[in-house]
Amino acid sequence: MSRTLVISDIHGHVEGLELLLMLAEYAPEKDQLFLLGDFISKTPETWGALDTIRAMMYRGARALVGNTELWLVEKLRDQEITGSLEESIAFIHGLPYMIQHEEYVFVHAGLRPGIRLEDQEKSDLATIREDFWGSDYVFESTVVFGHTPTYKLGAARGEIWCQPDRIGIDTGAKHGVRLTLVDLSNQLAYSCSTAEQDRYEDVRIKRLQKG
């Protein structure tokens, strides 16, 4: 039976990503995996993660752009680049800002409340914060997003922020907290630590709890 899996804000933690996919027994030929941007951080040693994301897309995963990828494009705009990085920049240019799938809308950062999906600004989809998650507006579809670490939304550190119409899945991998892969079909969260002292250890599987 196929599943809908989603992860965001990997920030270069490719080993953690691969660990969680293995833990979830991800099967590219039947499961649909969504990758919600910020695959890298602003440090060059993380940029190779784009090669991993591209390879996963060749096997059927779907990805959208995050604000850090947009930052990289801007940073390298007037520089001469070649090889894998040149291919990655072209890859970023081709990524969508939003994906609709079944009852879900996937975005990196969120939606502008009260604006139709087709009229959303790209800048909002990639960077919006409290105007989205702090709003009492009720969205028709469940919006799954990253960008803002869930502990800033009121969730416990390293836990999913789960509301009836919004699910925040950036559990702070960039900040040494946790990286989380969510199985929306079975309402499960697979996570591992990204703290320096126990990186990719302290693996957990939890059921999602709607707020």
N, C-alpha and C positions, 0 to 999 in steps of 0.2 A: 504494500500500500504506500503510495507516494506521500511525502510530507513537505511542508513548507518550513524551511529553516532560514534564519536571518541572524546577521551579526553586523556590528558597526564599530567604528573607531578602534581599529586594530593597531594603528600607530606603530607599525613595524614589527609587531609581535607575531611573526609568521609561525614560529614554532608553537606558540600557544594556540593559534588558529588551527594548525594541522592536528594538534593534540585533541582539541575539542571536536573536530570533525570525525576523528577516529573514534573518540568516546561515544559519539552519537551514532556511529556506524553509518555515516553519510554515504549514500550510493548515488553518484551523479546521474546514472542512467534512469533513476526513477524519482529521486528527491529533487525539489526545486530550492536552490540556495540563493539567497539575496544578500548582497554585500553593500552596506549603506554608506560608504565613503570614509574619509580620513584613514586611508590604508597606511599612510606614512606620517611622520612627524617632520619638523623643520630641520632635522639633522640628517646629513647625506647618507649616513650608514643605514637609515631606514628606507631609503628610496627604492632599494631592490625589492621591497614588498610588492611593488607594482608589477613586477614580472610574475610573481606568484598569483596575483589577482587575474592577470591576463590569461595565465595557464588555466585557472579555474573556470574562466569564462569560455575557453575553448571546449571545456568538458560540460558546459551547459549552465553554469552559474550566471546570474544576472547582477550587474553592479551599477551603482550610480555615483555621482561625483560628490565629494565633500569639500569643505572650505580649504583644507590643507592642500588638496590637489590643485585647486584654483590658485592658491598662493604659490605653488611650485611653478605653474605655468607663467604667472606674472614675474616671478623671480628670474626665470630663464629666458624671458621674452627676447632680450637683445643679446643673448650669449650664443656662441656657436656650440652646438651639442651634436653628438654622434652616437651611433650604436644603440644599445638597449635604452638609454635615457631618451634618445630622440624618438624611439618607438613608443615609449611610455607617455611622452607628451602628446603624441598623436592619438594615443589611446584615450587619454584624459579628455581631449577635445571631443571625442565621440560618445562620451558617457552622458546619459540622461540625468535630469535633476529630480525626477519623480517616476515611480513605477506603481501602477495599479494592478493588484492581483487578488482575485476573489473579493472578500470583504475588507481587504486591507489596502491602505495607501502607504507606500514606503517612501520616505524622504530622509535626507541627512539631518536637517535641523528642525523642520516643522512646517506648518502652514499658517498663512495669515487668516485669522478668523473672519468669517463672513464673506470671503472672496471665493468665487468658483474655482475649481481645480484648474480649469483651462486658462484662468486669468491670474494665477499666482505668479509673483515675480521670482525670477531665478535667485536673486539676492536673498529673498526670504527663505526659499527652499534650502539654501545652503548655510544660512547664518542666523536666522531668527532664534530668539531665546524666549524671554518671559512673556512677550506679547502672545506667543503661542501656548506654551505649557502652563502659564499662569492665568489664562483666560477661562471664563466659565461657559464659553461658547460650546455647544454640543455638535461635534462633527458627525456626519452621516456614516462615514466609514471609520474603521479603527485605524488611526495614524500611528505607524511604527517609525521611530526616529532615534537618532543618536545625538551627537554634537554636545549636549549639555550633560555632564556626569550626573547620574541619578541621585547621588548624595546631595547635590545642590537643589534637587527637586523635592527633598524630604524623605527619600528612601534611605534605608540603612546602607552603610558603605558596602559596595559590591553587590547590591541587590537590584533587581529590576524594579522600575517604577511603573506600576500597572493600574491604569484607570479604565473605566468602561469604554472610552473612545480614544484613548492614547496609551501607548506603551513605549516607555523610554528604556533603551537597551545599552546606552553607554555607561558601563559600570566602572569606569575609571581606569582602564588599562594604561592610558598615558600617564596617569598619576600614581602608578605603583599600587593600584588596588586590585581590580579583577578584570578579566576578559570573559565575555559571556556570549555563548551561542544559544539562540532561542528556537525551540521546536514549537511553532505555533499550532501545529496540527494536534499535538499531544499535550500542549500547555506545560512544557518542561524547559528548564534553563540549565545548561551545562556551562560551568565556569571553572577558571583556574586563576591562581594568584599571579600578578605581574610585579609583586614586590621583589626587590633585589635579593633578599635573603631566602626566599623560597619560590623563585620564579618558575612558573608552569607546574607547580606542585599545589598542594591543598585543593585538589579537584573536588567539585561538588556537583550534585544533580538535585535540582529542586523543582517543585511544582509551582507554577505561577499563581500568585494570589492577587485577584482583582481588588483594587481599592474602592 
